[in-house]
Amino acid sequence: MRIRRNHKLGIEEAKIRASHIAETLGKQYALDSHWHGDRLVVDGHGVNGHLDVAEDSIEMVVKLGFALRLMEVPIRNAIESMVDDELA
């Protein structure tokens, strides 16, 4: 799944908020994350992806394993809601 949002936060504030998103998702889905430049890499059992942070946008790409794909819609809705809240 791919989620893209524009923001007016600047890159540093967007990275802080992206870290918060990853921390929250990490707790919910047992994920680890680390920064590689302006990319936050996320991986765990049955999930991997990244969140690219730019000056005016973020783009999250998440690949779900087979079992989690069955729940893609509620997972997508939860992530989109979290991203929208963090970037507001």
KAFENDA-V984525 format. One line per field, one symbol per residue. ss: DSSP state (A for helix, B for strand, O for the rest). Layout:
ss = ???
This chain:
ss = OBBBBBOOOOAAAAAAAAAAAAAAAAAAAOBBBBBBOOBBBBBBOOBBBBBBBOOOBBBBBBBBOAAAAOOAAAAAAAAAAAAAAAAO
